[in-house]
Amino acid sequence: MKTKNYWMNLSEEYQRGKFVILPIEYEKDLTFGTGTINGPKEIIAASKHLEYYDEQFDCEPFEKGIELLEPIKASEPEEMIERVSKEIKKHENKFIIGLGGDHSVTIGLVKGQEQIHKDFSVIILDAHADFRDSWNSSSLNHACTAKQVSKNREVALLGIRSMDIDEKTQIENNENVYLLNAYNFNLTKLKELLPKLKDKVYISIDVDIFDPSFIRNTGTPEPGGFNWNQVIAILKTIFKEKEVIGADIVEFAPKENFQAEAYSLAKLVYKIMAMRP
């Protein structure tokens, strides 16, 4: 008989409530490294070592309840997107955090949020623009995530430090897309950008937003990324200025010496909960 996992090994009293974690064990036609399909389970396994109390935000998010859903598994992007969006709709009164999987899972998560919220923007923290029309013969590939989301939503791309020239041209000519590169990023620029977005926002975090000195187990690590405190400061700013309706953490590909990284990403999930009023 299979033993059910729980976030942080919480007692039954706290396995339902405000927060919902949706693992999405999906990857297809990746660009460089593989293994993102195993990211969710390693983050969940590491969560059992977290402290219940968050000293930075002086709260215990688990008290509001954290439900861990069964993982979604799919072999094709259309199937994955449909299943993820339907699952989001089932939990429309909750704050849902998706765990990927490659970045294409965000397409399904945003589609699910569109069934619940009429007007919202999407903020993506990522090393790569992911603004291709198609990659590996699919417009639903992880390299096309921001392009797909921007068809219906305003999108802010934060921390970008790698893109194709065609992506650069498309972004510059798209009035719904805002770009803040990693090498000239600061919080002042972020605060100037946020009023251009809707009051409600969805946040997607590709773990390659972090510098490889911190997170190495990801598909395509890029030098020049953010550190932990920078990302937390960015999230604090967003949560202060906007109503965050959901979030995801994607592209963790655990292969070698990944335990510290898995723990850090589990803590990032918990920090997001701590920031959510």
Secondary structure, 3 states (H helix, E strand, C coil): CCCCCCHHHCCHHHCCCCEEEEEEECCCCCCCCCCHHHHHHHHHHHHCCCCCCECCCCECHHHHCEEECCCEECCCHHHHHHHHHHHHHHCCCCEEEEEECCCCHHHHHHHHHHCCCCCCEEEEECCECCCCCCECCECCCHHHHHHHHCCCCCEEEEEECECCHHHHHHHHCCCCEEEEEHHHCCHHHHHHHHHHCCCEEEEEEEHHHECCCCCCCECCCCCCCECHHHHHHHHHHHHHHCEEEEEEEECECCCCCCHHHHHHHHHHHHHHHHHCC
